[in-house]
Structure formats: C-alpha cells, structure tokens
Amino acid sequence: MAAYLVAQAEVTNMTENFKRYAERSAEILHDHGGKYIVRGLPAKVIKGEQFKGKFIIIAEFPSMEHLDGFLNDEEYVNDVAPLREGTGNYEFAACESPPPEMV
C-alpha cells in the first residue's frame, strides 16, 4: 500500500545549508523508492492563511516501510536533517493510501 510523506515548510532563513538539505534529502528520498508528487509553493491558496508563503511537499513511497526507511536513514538523520536547523518551521506527517473500497 502506498504511503505519503506530507510536509509544510516555512523557510525563514534560506541558507546554503538549507540548499544542501533540499538537494541531498531528495537523493536519499529517491534511494528509498520515494518520488515527489508536490514540491513547492502552492499555485493558489483557495481559502485561509495557513499555506501562504509556505512550501508544500508530498512524496509518495511504495509502502510505509519505504517511507520509514527514508526517515530512519542514518545519513539523513545524522548528516542531512540537521542542515535544516535554524532555517524555518517544519511540520511532517505520514499517511497511507486509503483502501480501494474507500477511493
């Protein structure tokens, strides 16, 4: 069953470290079978203020095990994720695809 990493990122301090984070985290994500469905600012905010000026990231993985593999990847945890420190506010969630009868 497909699994999705959903993130909202408010980047308040665009640094070289953040740019390295974005590049290297994408490579590690792909190494774990992930692919980006959405990665960037909203094309249009339909209602509310929550999404204005914030990046939305949705990545699809073949399974929750693949997603967990990315999140627990030793290089990601120890070397890459710390590069985002002091660059903004981030929220992450993991979701599974609904069963076929709910689609």
C-alpha positions in Angstrom: 0.0 0.0 0.0 1.4 3.4 -1.0 2.5 5.8 1.8 2.9 9.5 1.6 5.2 12.0 3.4 3.3 15.3 3.7 5.2 18.4 4.9 4.7 22.1 5.2 7.8 24.2 5.3 8.0 27.9 6.2 11.6 28.8 5.2 12.5 31.9 7.1 16.3 31.8 6.6 17.4 30.5 3.2 21.0 29.3 3.8 23.5 27.3 1.8 22.9 24.5 4.4 19.2 24.5 3.5 20.0 24.3 -0.2 22.3 21.3 0.6 19.5 19.8 2.7 17.0 20.1 -0.1 19.3 18.5 -2.6 20.6 15.7 -0.5 17.3 14.8 1.1 15.8 14.4 -2.4 18.5 12.0 -3.3 18.0 9.9 -0.2 14.3 10.0 -0.7 14.7 8.6 -4.2 17.1 5.9 -2.8 14.2 4.7 -0.7 11.8 4.5 -3.6 10.2 7.9 -3.0 9.1 10.3 -5.6 7.8 13.9 -5.3 4.1 14.4 -6.1 4.2 18.1 -5.0 7.3 20.1 -4.0 7.0 23.9 -3.9 4.8 26.9 -3.1 1.1 26.5 -3.7 -0.1 27.6 -7.2 -3.1 29.1 -5.5 -4.3 29.4 -1.9 -8.0 28.8 -2.1 -9.0 29.7 1.5 -7.3 30.7 4.7 -3.8 31.9 5.5 -2.1 28.6 6.6 -0.5 27.9 3.2 0.6 31.4 2.2 4.3 31.6 1.6 4.9 28.0 2.7 6.3 25.2 0.7 4.1 22.0 0.4 5.9 18.7 0.0 4.1 15.5 -0.8 6.2 12.4 -1.6 4.9 9.0 -2.5 6.6 5.8 -1.3 5.7 2.2 -2.3 5.0 1.4 1.3 5.2 2.7 4.9 8.3 0.6 5.3 10.0 2.5 2.5 8.9 5.8 4.0 10.3 4.7 7.4 13.5 3.7 5.7 13.9 7.2 4.4 13.1 8.8 7.8 15.4 6.5 9.6 18.2 6.5 7.1 21.5 7.0 9.0 22.8 9.7 6.7 19.5 11.6 6.6 19.2 11.5 10.4 22.8 12.3 11.3 24.1 14.5 8.5 21.2 15.8 6.3 18.3 16.7 8.6 20.5 18.8 10.9 21.2 21.1 7.9 17.7 22.5 8.2 18.2 23.7 11.8 17.6 27.4 12.1 16.2 27.8 8.7 12.4 27.8 9.4 9.4 25.9 10.7 8.6 22.5 9.5 5.7 20.1 10.0 5.7 16.5 8.8 3.1 13.7 8.7 3.0 10.2 7.2 -0.2 8.9 5.6 -1.2 5.7 4.0 -3.2 5.3 0.8 -6.9 4.5 1.6 -8.0 1.0 0.8 -9.6 0.6 -2.6 -13.1 0.4 -1.3 -12.7 4.0 0.1 -11.4 5.6 -3.1 
